[in-house]
């Protein structure tokens, strides 16, 4: 325990240190507010023109989202450094753009408070120095001497103005932190209600996705493998009833070929249920195997250096597989580009781009099922498919 007088001095020094941190943070926030304002204007112009630029429009939107995430991350580091710790939810580009679009007003308010405090200090210092040196204070009248009476008259309003400016600096710092918490931060009650709603929705999405998957598997088995096995049985029956050995051998050869087709289709169905390569070799090898089997050329760019959680790898794999399958069936592309890379805040990003006809419906059975699967992982799925192409499917999934 400190002695009372020493404890008071420590408390004062701590308070002064906190205030100096606050004024440094507010001043720096004024600089970054200009960047936020410029980014907001440029982002609005780019997003407004993105829909007419086709493939370049998707690249512009990706660049705008990346810039919003980067600037928001810098703002969070500044606020944590100068105004105290805080906890935020996972950052999404839309929320970051909204935050930057409003934050610059607080930054300019901070610039005004800092300039007002600077003006108060300069004026007070000028008057005091003029009185000490028996000079004149040119801001009032060049001929009027600064004396003790003038100082006494200006002391009370001057101290009040300086106090307002000092408190204003701390107030702007607290306002910045409050605004971040409201827009991006975690509040226990709000987060609890939001999380319950998300989990309820995710549970419904998982149930729907499982039902859709069961129906697809049943359809594949009934329409494909079952018909092949019926054909094999019929060929074997005809071979048993054949009178000529040559005819019997021909029918058995056809039955053998049909059984190989059934085995191949069964292997494909099992691979669509869960690719075994994910367990043995990981996501990279599974995507490469899928690309080799695809009927359209696939250019793969894989930038992850470590294995992801099995659930994350499975979700990303099925997004890529379904997107490639949809493009092959409906868009007749010449090339499909698949990119898997890291994203900020411990997220994995998968982007599938094809140069086909476009016009994919995000509400369709396949894409909506993918959206539910990704949402169950707290991820997001975006589909940009203007008529005429290109189609860009983007999935962002948390790695942690």
C-alpha positions as a printed Julia matrix, in Angstrom:
400×3 Matrix{Float64}:
   0.0     0.0     0.0
   1.18    3.5    -0.83
   1.2     6.31    1.8
  -1.74    8.68    1.26
   0.32   11.5    -0.28
   2.25    9.12   -2.54
  -0.96    7.37   -3.57
  -2.43   10.74   -4.57
   0.64   11.57   -6.67
   0.49    8.15   -8.36
  -3.21    8.64   -9.1
  -2.57   12.08  -10.58
   0.29   10.8   -12.73
  -1.88    7.92  -13.91
  -4.73   10.3   -14.76
  -2.38   12.6   -16.66
  -0.92    9.65  -18.54
  -4.38    8.44  -19.51
  -5.33   11.91  -20.7
  -2.15   12.25  -22.76
  -2.89    8.86  -24.33
  -6.42   10.06  -25.07
  -5.28   13.27  -26.77
  -2.73   11.35  -28.83
  -5.44    8.88  -29.87
  -7.91   11.65  -30.71
  -5.31   13.55  -32.74
  -4.35   10.39  -34.64
  -8.04    9.62  -35.1
  -8.45   12.96  -36.82
  -5.82   11.94  -39.36
  -7.41    8.54  -39.97
 -10.83   10.22  -40.25
  -9.66   11.83  -43.48
  -8.68    8.39  -44.8
 -12.07    6.99  -43.76
 -13.89    9.85  -45.5
 -11.89    9.42  -48.72
 -12.38    5.65  -48.63
 -16.14    6.05  -48.14
 -16.46    8.39  -51.13
 -14.31    6.18  -53.37
 -16.08    3.0   -52.2
 -19.5     4.47  -52.99
 -18.35    5.4   -56.49
 -16.8     1.99  -57.13
 -19.78    0.03  -55.8
 -22.17    2.19  -57.82
 -20.28    1.37  -61.02
 -19.45   -2.28  -60.21
 -22.67   -3.73  -61.65
 -21.88   -2.41  -65.15
 -18.29   -3.67  -65.21
 -19.01   -7.41  -65.28
 -16.01   -9.41  -64.14
 -14.09   -6.28  -63.16
 -17.01   -5.28  -60.96
 -16.54   -8.39  -58.83
 -12.84   -7.58  -58.45
 -13.71   -4.03  -57.42
 -16.15   -5.25  -54.79
 -13.51   -7.62  -53.44
 -10.98   -4.77  -53.3
 -13.47   -2.48  -51.52
 -14.25   -5.21  -48.97
 -10.53   -5.8   -48.36
  -9.92   -2.08  -47.9
 -12.82   -1.78  -45.45
 -11.49   -4.68  -43.38
  -7.94   -3.27  -43.39
  -8.94    0.27  -42.38
 -11.27   -1.01  -39.68
  -8.53   -3.22  -38.29
  -6.2    -0.19  -38.08
  -8.91    1.8   -36.31
  -9.44   -0.98  -33.79
  -5.71   -1.14  -33.05
  -5.6     2.63  -32.51
  -8.6     2.63  -30.18
  -7.26   -0.33  -28.17
  -3.84    1.36  -27.91
  -5.07    4.78  -26.79
  -8.59    4.31  -25.37
  -8.68    0.88  -23.74
  -9.36   -2.75  -24.5
 -12.5    -3.89  -26.28
 -13.86   -7.06  -27.87
 -15.43   -7.17  -31.3
 -17.48   -9.67  -33.22
 -16.13  -11.2   -36.41
 -15.72   -8.32  -38.86
 -17.78   -8.38  -42.03
 -17.18   -6.0   -44.95
 -20.68   -4.51  -44.87
 -20.45   -3.62  -41.16
 -16.93   -2.25  -41.67
 -18.08   -0.02  -44.54
 -20.94    1.28  -42.41
 -18.57    1.94  -39.5
 -16.08    3.84  -41.67
 -18.89    5.79  -43.3
 -19.93    7.16  -39.89
 -16.66    7.23  -37.94
 -15.09   10.09  -39.84
 -17.61   12.49  -38.25
 -16.27   11.6   -34.8
 -12.7    11.98  -36.07
 -13.38   15.5   -37.35
 -15.05   16.33  -34.04
 -11.82   15.23  -32.35
  -9.81   17.49  -34.67
 -12.01   20.42  -33.66
 -11.58   19.69  -29.94
  -7.79   19.39  -30.27
  -7.57   22.64  -32.26
  -9.77   24.41  -29.71
  -7.56   23.2   -26.85
  -4.45   24.28  -28.75
  -5.95   27.72  -29.34
  -6.83   28.1   -25.65
  -3.33   27.11  -24.55
  -1.67   29.42  -27.11
  -3.83   32.38  -26.11
  -3.26   31.77  -22.38
   0.47   31.33  -22.9
   0.69   34.49  -25.01
  -1.12   36.58  -22.39
   0.93   35.22  -19.52
   4.25   35.72  -21.32
   3.25   39.25  -22.35
   2.43   40.06  -18.71
   5.72   38.61  -17.45
   7.72   40.55  -20.06
   5.6    43.7   -19.62
   4.81   43.6   -23.31
   1.64   44.1   -25.24
  -0.77   41.49  -26.49
  -1.47   42.2   -30.13
  -4.56   39.97  -30.31
  -6.57   42.59  -28.41
  -5.04   45.97  -29.16
  -1.47   46.73  -29.97
  -1.47   49.64  -27.59
  -3.06   47.94  -24.6
  -0.7    46.6   -21.96
  -1.32   43.14  -20.51
  -1.51   43.67  -16.75
  -2.68   41.74  -13.73
  -6.21   43.14  -13.98
  -6.6    41.85  -17.53
  -5.24   38.46  -16.48
  -7.66   38.29  -13.56
 -10.59   39.12  -15.84
  -9.56   36.48  -18.39
  -8.55   33.8   -15.9
 -12.0    32.4   -15.05
 -13.41   32.16  -18.61
 -10.02   30.94  -19.84
  -9.88   28.14  -17.27
 -13.44   27.17  -18.08
 -12.66   26.99  -21.8
  -9.51   24.95  -21.18
 -11.44   22.63  -18.86
 -14.14   22.15  -21.51
 -11.46   21.38  -24.11
  -9.67   18.92  -21.79
 -12.9    17.14  -20.96
 -13.82   17.25  -24.64
 -10.69   15.29  -25.54
 -11.6    12.54  -23.06
 -15.2    12.69  -24.26
 -14.26   12.18  -27.9
 -12.07    9.22  -26.92
 -14.95    7.67  -24.97
 -17.33    8.42  -27.86
 -15.03    6.6   -30.3
 -14.85    3.55  -28.06
 -18.62    3.57  -27.5
 -19.3     3.83  -31.23
 -17.01    0.87  -31.99
 -18.76   -1.22  -29.36
 -22.18   -0.3   -30.73
 -21.28   -1.11  -34.34
 -18.64   -3.83  -34.1
 -18.32   -4.78  -30.46
 -19.72   -7.44  -28.24
 -22.42   -6.55  -25.77
 -23.45   -9.42  -23.57
 -27.23   -9.08  -23.78
 -27.34   -8.1   -27.44
 -24.78  -10.75  -28.34
 -26.72  -13.4   -26.41
 -29.98  -12.64  -28.21
 -28.19  -12.43  -31.54
 -26.34  -15.68  -30.95
 -29.53  -17.51  -29.93
 -31.19  -16.32  -33.14
 -28.16  -17.35  -35.2
 -27.99  -20.79  -33.6
 -31.72  -21.33  -34.1
 -31.41  -20.36  -37.74
 -28.27  -22.47  -38.16
 -30.02  -25.48  -36.62
 -32.89  -25.13  -39.08
 -30.39  -24.72  -41.92
 -28.5   -27.85  -40.86
 -31.72  -29.89  -40.72
 -32.76  -28.61  -44.16
 -29.31  -29.31  -45.58
 -29.33  -32.87  -44.19
 -32.8   -33.5   -45.64
 -31.71  -32.14  -49.02
 -28.61  -34.32  -48.92
 -30.65  -37.41  -48.07
 -33.04  -36.74  -50.94
 -30.13  -36.23  -53.34
 -28.46  -39.48  -52.24
 -31.76  -41.37  -52.57
 -32.27  -39.91  -56.04
 -28.74  -40.85  -57.12
 -29.15  -44.39  -55.81
 -32.62  -44.86  -57.29
 -32.08  -43.27  -60.69
 -28.5   -44.38  -61.21
 -27.09  -47.33  -59.35
 -30.39  -49.16  -58.88
 -31.11  -49.02  -62.61
 -27.61  -50.27  -63.38
 -28.0   -53.2   -60.98
 -31.42  -54.05  -62.47
 -29.77  -54.08  -65.9
 -27.0   -56.37  -64.61
 -29.59  -58.75  -63.17
 -31.54  -58.82  -66.43
 -28.4   -59.51  -68.46
 -27.39  -62.35  -66.16
 -30.91  -63.8   -66.4
 -30.81  -63.66  -70.19
 -27.38  -65.31  -70.15
 -28.72  -68.18  -68.04
 -31.54  -68.72  -70.53
 -29.32  -68.46  -73.6
 -28.98  -71.63  -75.69
 -25.81  -70.67  -77.54
 -22.47  -70.41  -75.72
 -21.44  -67.33  -77.8
 -24.65  -65.53  -76.89
 -24.15  -66.44  -73.21
 -20.58  -65.07  -73.22
 -21.74  -61.87  -74.92
 -24.49  -61.28  -72.35
 -22.13  -62.02  -69.44
 -19.62  -59.54  -70.92
 -22.38  -56.92  -71.08
 -23.37  -57.73  -67.5
 -19.75  -57.36  -66.4
 -19.45  -53.98  -68.15
 -22.73  -52.82  -66.58
 -21.5   -53.9   -63.14
 -18.33  -51.81  -63.62
 -20.48  -48.8   -64.5
 -22.57  -49.4   -61.36
 -19.43  -49.65  -59.22
 -18.12  -46.42  -60.71
 -21.4   -44.61  -60.04
 -21.51  -46.0   -56.5
 -17.99  -44.67  -55.95
 -19.07  -41.26  -57.22
 -22.08  -41.21  -54.9
 -19.9   -42.19  -51.93
 -17.41  -39.47  -52.88
 -20.21  -36.88  -53.0
 -21.4   -37.99  -49.56
 -17.9   -37.54  -48.12
 -14.64  -37.64  -50.09
 -12.23  -40.0   -48.35
  -9.28  -37.91  -49.6
 -10.22  -35.21  -47.06
  -9.3   -37.54  -44.2
  -6.12  -38.96  -45.71
  -4.54  -36.13  -47.69
  -6.46  -32.97  -46.78
  -8.39  -30.31  -48.63
  -5.72  -29.55  -51.23
  -5.46  -33.14  -52.44
  -9.26  -33.57  -52.41
  -9.74  -30.51  -54.61
  -7.0   -31.67  -56.97
  -8.68  -35.08  -57.28
 -12.03  -33.43  -57.95
 -10.42  -31.18  -60.57
  -8.91  -34.19  -62.36
 -12.32  -35.85  -62.59
 -14.13  -32.72  -63.75
 -15.19  -32.46  -67.38
 -14.07  -28.81  -67.6
 -10.52  -27.45  -67.14
  -9.9   -26.17  -63.62
  -7.1   -23.79  -62.63
  -6.4   -24.24  -58.9
  -4.59  -21.74  -56.68
  -4.18  -23.07  -53.14
  -2.42  -20.75  -50.66
  -3.19  -22.37  -47.3
  -0.11  -23.72  -45.56
  -1.79  -25.63  -42.72
  -4.64  -28.1   -42.38
  -8.0   -26.7   -41.33
 -10.55  -28.24  -39.03
 -12.3   -31.21  -40.69
 -15.67  -29.44  -40.64
 -14.19  -26.35  -42.32
 -12.41  -28.42  -44.96
 -15.61  -30.33  -45.67
 -17.67  -27.14  -46.06
 -15.12  -25.54  -48.41
 -14.78  -28.73  -50.45
 -18.52  -29.06  -51.04
 -18.81  -25.36  -51.95
 -16.14  -25.81  -54.61
 -17.52  -29.15  -55.8
 -21.1   -27.9   -56.11
 -20.03  -24.65  -57.8
 -17.96  -26.57  -60.36
 -20.8   -29.03  -60.94
 -23.36  -26.24  -61.45
 -21.03  -24.43  -63.85
 -20.42  -27.61  -65.84
 -24.14  -28.45  -66.12
 -25.63  -25.04  -66.78
 -23.0   -22.5   -67.86
 -20.79  -24.43  -70.36
 -17.61  -22.63  -69.28
 -14.24  -22.95  -71.01
 -12.33  -22.57  -67.73
 -13.09  -22.58  -64.0
 -10.68  -20.84  -61.63
 -10.6   -21.99  -58.0
  -8.72  -20.02  -55.35
  -8.4   -20.99  -51.68
  -6.58  -18.53  -49.46
  -6.42  -16.99  -46.0
  -8.6   -14.05  -45.07
  -8.25  -11.61  -42.2
  -9.43  -12.54  -38.72
  -8.71  -16.28  -39.03
 -11.02  -17.02  -41.93
 -10.56  -19.12  -45.06
 -11.77  -17.74  -48.38
 -12.74  -19.89  -51.37
 -13.46  -18.18  -54.69
 -14.8   -20.07  -57.74
 -14.95  -18.13  -61.01
 -16.17  -19.49  -64.34
 -16.37  -17.79  -67.73
 -19.69  -19.38  -68.64
 -23.09  -17.96  -69.48
 -23.9   -16.64  -66.01
 -27.41  -16.11  -64.71
 -27.07  -18.51  -61.75
 -29.92  -18.25  -59.25
 -28.67  -18.02  -55.62
 -32.09  -19.26  -54.48
 -31.76  -22.45  -56.5
 -31.6   -25.83  -54.8
 -27.85  -26.33  -55.1
 -26.66  -22.85  -54.17
 -29.22  -22.37  -51.4
 -28.13  -25.69  -49.91
 -24.53  -24.5   -49.99
 -25.54  -21.24  -48.31
 -27.2   -23.19  -45.48
 -24.16  -25.44  -45.09
 -21.81  -22.43  -44.89
 -24.16  -20.52  -42.56
 -24.09  -23.49  -40.17
 -20.32  -22.84  -39.87
 -20.9   -19.1   -39.16
 -19.68  -18.4   -42.67
 -21.01  -16.38  -45.59
 -21.68  -17.35  -49.21
 -21.99  -14.75  -51.97
 -22.99  -15.44  -55.58
 -22.4   -12.85  -58.31
 -23.68  -14.16  -61.64
 -24.81  -11.52  -64.14
 -26.35  -12.74  -67.39
 -23.51  -13.32  -69.82
 -21.07  -14.12  -67.05
 -18.78  -14.45  -65.35
 -20.09  -16.24  -62.28
 -18.19  -15.71  -59.04
 -19.02  -17.8   -55.95
 -17.28  -16.68  -52.76
 -17.37  -18.54  -49.45
 -15.8   -17.17  -46.27
 -15.61  -19.61  -43.34
 -14.05  -19.09  -39.88
 -11.03  -21.33  -39.33
 -11.14  -21.25  -35.52
